Amino acid sequence: MYIPKHKLIVGGKVPGKLVDIKTGRQYLGKQVRDHKGNYYKGTEVTSNSEKLKLVKDIKELEKATGLRTVYVTPTPAEYTKGEFIRYFIMDSRSRRIVETDKKAYLAEKKDSKRYRKVMKLIWYIKGNPEDQVINGYIYPGVKTKNADVAKKADKVLPGISSQALSNTAQFVKM
């Protein structure tokens, strides 16, 4: 394959680390980036060039997008109630979803940037985590209820169920 030299960037800062696909180890040698953002070993791209995998650094990604995860845990009052409100922000450019606190959620909602989506949802945190069968009827457990919440949230913020809501038993107490 031929790529014109004016579409190649040799060396430079990498937003994360480069990994050799064959060995799975970090690559620290000379690299070149094409106009599509693909990295290759060496200083030019030829038909024999070996492609490198870019593993993005979370801190660099946070700095670039301005989004950072805030770890919020339920209060004793919320455990008594059995529900916990969780807040999320999605950057549609990078498809990154972070959990945040109410203050950051409200600030982001107020800014109303076109490339950001915000969402709040109710997460169940009290009850039996597993489904129960009583007199032939299935009563859903907290895990099942939270899986339904994650499924509905995935329609609004695609990818949230895998990025932030994969553990349906998170914060659950009997």
Secondary structure, 3 states (H helix, E strand, C coil): CCCCHHHCEECCCCCEEEEECCCCCECCCCEEECCCCCEEECCCCCCCCCEEEEEECHHHHHHHHCCCCCCCCCCHHHHHHCEEEEEEEEECCCCEEEEECHHHHHHHHHHCCCCEEEEEEEEECECCCCCEEECCEEECCHHHHHHHHHHHHHHHCCCHHHHCCCCCCCCCEC
